[in-house]
């Protein structure tokens, strides 16, 4: 870690996702996110919408998903996130 940064351990999805979504919405320059699981559902729909909107706003968005863990990604989500469907 670099000086001036901090970390906070969040115990579960109820603690993690509201903060994570708020951080995505607050991003002004870049979003770089790597995930190993991307399943269809309400949360991934929200994330895909936010990432697409941030990219339209000029934020550099880079999403890396695991090839196996993203097999359940919806085609419209992958296209929205920039992956050919």
Secondary structure in CASP SS format (residue, H / E / C, confidence):
PFRMAT SS
TARGET T0000
AUTHOR 0000-0000-0000
METHOD secondary structure of the structure
MODEL  1
X C 1.00
X C 1.00
X C 1.00
X C 1.00
X C 1.00
X C 1.00
X C 1.00
X C 1.00
X C 1.00
X C 1.00
X C 1.00
X C 1.00
X H 1.00
X H 1.00
X H 1.00
X H 1.00
X H 1.00
X H 1.00
X H 1.00
X H 1.00
X H 1.00
X H 1.00
X H 1.00
X H 1.00
X H 1.00
X H 1.00
X C 1.00
X C 1.00
X C 1.00
X E 1.00
X E 1.00
X E 1.00
X E 1.00
X E 1.00
X E 1.00
X C 1.00
X C 1.00
X C 1.00
X C 1.00
X C 1.00
X C 1.00
X H 1.00
X H 1.00
X H 1.00
X H 1.00
X H 1.00
X H 1.00
X H 1.00
X H 1.00
X H 1.00
X H 1.00
X H 1.00
X H 1.00
X H 1.00
X H 1.00
X H 1.00
X C 1.00
X C 1.00
X C 1.00
X E 1.00
X E 1.00
X E 1.00
X E 1.00
X E 1.00
X E 1.00
X C 1.00
X C 1.00
X C 1.00
X C 1.00
X C 1.00
X C 1.00
X C 1.00
X C 1.00
X C 1.00
X H 1.00
X H 1.00
X H 1.00
X H 1.00
X H 1.00
X H 1.00
X C 1.00
X C 1.00
X C 1.00
X C 1.00
X C 1.00
END
